[in-house]
Amino acid sequence: MQRKAACLIVSALVFSFTGVKSYAETPPHIDGAKTVTAEEAYKLQKEGATIIDARKKIEYAESHIKGAVLVSYMGRTENKPDFELGHYKELEQKFPDKNAKYVFYCNGVKCWKSFKAVKEAVHMGYKHVYWLRTGLPAWKEAGYPVE
């Protein structure tokens, strides 16, 4: 147990001195997508946009935006603005229409799943991509329906 703890501490120290930048919050904007508020996302949903929950199945089961579809982002990439794309094939399988409107969300500004999902969607050629950066917490705070 002590050896494991010592290894974790050494790893953390090495990582902190390597010059690798760690990002706590997601960037506020993504090229090719529009960042929206909870109010704007709600309006888009009412107009027919598909709401996509990029979180894990267990998080979705606990609570999600009413009517949202689970398309979990499962890529194991670093939490940074530039990451290796190509880890979100399920989106094209479930939603082949790249001209429809899609709103992505997860657990707020420190959750990277929707950030990565949005970047992937834009990279795959989706034309109307919206990002609820503030995620489920902002949706709930606004009093919009959840399941």
PyMOL commands that set and color helices and strands:
alter all, ss='L'
color gray80, all
select helices_A, chain A and resi 2-17+38-46+57-62+89-94+113-123+135-141
alter helices_A, ss='H'
color red, helices_A
select strands_A, chain A and resi 34-35+50-53+69-70+101-105+128-132
alter strands_A, ss='S'
color yellow, strands_A
deselect
rebuild
show_as cartoon
